[in-house]
Amino acid sequence: MEGLTRRFNMMKYIFSFLLITSLSSCQNQASFRDELAITTLEGNIVELNEYADKVIFLNLWATWCAPCIKEMPSIEAVSKKFGDKVEFILASNEEMEKIIQFKTKKSFDLNYVFMNTSPESMGVYALPATFIIGKNGEIAFEEKGSRDWNSEESINLINRIINE
């Protein structure tokens, strides 16, 4: 029994260490502007540092992800409210053709792009995931899972980040 308890305590220690390490690495990964390159559906490479001094709403999604698609109407609505104050980007690492087919099939007026990296490399293991990047290039807010982005709470959050 003592050996089992020792193993359990060791497993708890290892799990805690891995959890703390992964959380701190996510916190250190503050600037996406320098790390993430995306490609427009027209094939143009865009670096997020091109949006210096601008708030970026970066939503990671997939064509097969029902919660991702469910939140798109609210993202579309809030993007219209903020206009050019915020750059709204919906990034998927699926094949470019799949993204184009999705855009053609759905009527959302959103800025879809191809992401040249996997969500896992950014510490994202479930979709949708949204990062709001402040004007300073640091992550000001992140949401794992779907959300009503057109709610009063979400609008106030985005306004606060714009005004920081």
N, C-alpha and C positions, 0 to 999 in steps of 0.2 A: 504494500500500500504506500509506503514511504517513497518508493521509486516512482510510482504513478503520480504522486503529489509533486515530486521534484520535476518530473517531465511537464506536468501541467503548468507549474510556476515558470519554467523555462519557456514554454510556448507563449504564456502571457507576456513575458518580458520581450521575446522576439517580436510578437505582434505589436506591442506598444512601441517598440523601437522603430519598426517598419512604418507604423502609422504616423508617428511624429516626424520621421524622416520624409515621408511622402508629403505631409502637410507643409513642412518647412520648405521643401523644394518647390511646391506650388506657390508659396509666398514669394520665394526668390525669383520666380519666373514672372516678374512684374511687367516687363515691357515686351509686348507682342510686336510693337512697331519694328523692332530690329530682327525679330526671330521668324516671323511668319510671312511667307510670300503667297499671294493668291493670284489666280488667273481668271480674267473675265471670261464670259462664255464666248466672246469674240476672239479669245486667245491672247489677249494682252496681259502681260505680267504686271501686277500692282504690288507695291510694297507698302505696308501700313504706315511707314514713316513719311509717305507722301501726304498723310493727313495730320501732319504735325500741327499742334495747337487746335485740334478739333476732337470732339468726343466721338468715339466709335462704338457702335452697338454691333457686336460680333456674335452671331447666332450660329452654332454648329448643329447641323441637322442631317437627315438622310431621307431619301424618297420613300423608304419602307417604314419610316418611323411615324406611327399614328399620332403620338403626342406632339411631334414636331409640326405636322400638318395642322393639327387642331389649333395650335397657337399662332399660326401664320396670319389669320384675319386680324388678330389683335396687333401683331407686329406691323402689318400693313397700315392699319388705322393710326397707330401712334407715329409711324414714320411720316405720315402726311401731316400730322399735327406739328412735328418738329421741323419739317422741311430741311433746309440746309444747315441747321444748327447741329445736327447729328448725322454722321455717316452710318447708315444701316447696311450691314453686310451679312448675308446668309451664306455660310460656307459649308460645302460638303466635299468629302474626299472620294465620292463615288466617281465613276467614269463620267467624263464631260458629256457624253451623249445622253446618259441617263438624266443628268441635271437638265439638259436642254429639252428632252422629252417631257420631263415633269413640268418645266416652265410653260411649255406649249400647251400641255393638257390642263393645267390649273390656270385660273385667271388672276392670281395674285400679282400685284404690281410691286415686286420686290427685287432687290439687287442680289441675284444669285451669282455665286462664284465657285470655282473649283479651288479647293485647298490642297496645296502641294505636300501636306503632311497628314499624319493620322491624328485623330483626336486623342488617342492614348498617349502620344508623345507630348501632349499638352496636359496630361493628368486627367483626361476626360474619358470615363469608361461607360457612360450612359448618355443617351441623347433624349431630348435636346439639352444643350448647355449654352448659356449666354454669358458673355463677358462685356461689361461696359467699361471701356478704356477711357480714362480721363485725358484732358488736354496735355497732361504731363507724360503721357505714355504708360502710366501705371494702371493696373486693374483697380477700378473704383468699386466695382460690384460684380459678383458672379452668381449665377443661378443655375443649378443643376435640376433639370426637370422643366415641365411646361409651366407657363404663367400667363395670366391675362395682362399683357403689356399695355393695354389701353385702359386699365383701371386707374382710379385716382391715385392710389398708392404708387403704382409704377410710374405714372406721369410725374408725380412729385419727386420720386427718386431720380429720374432722368434730369429734371430741372435742377435739382440740387447739385448733381455732377456737372452740369453745364456751367453753373454759377460758381464752382470751386476755383 
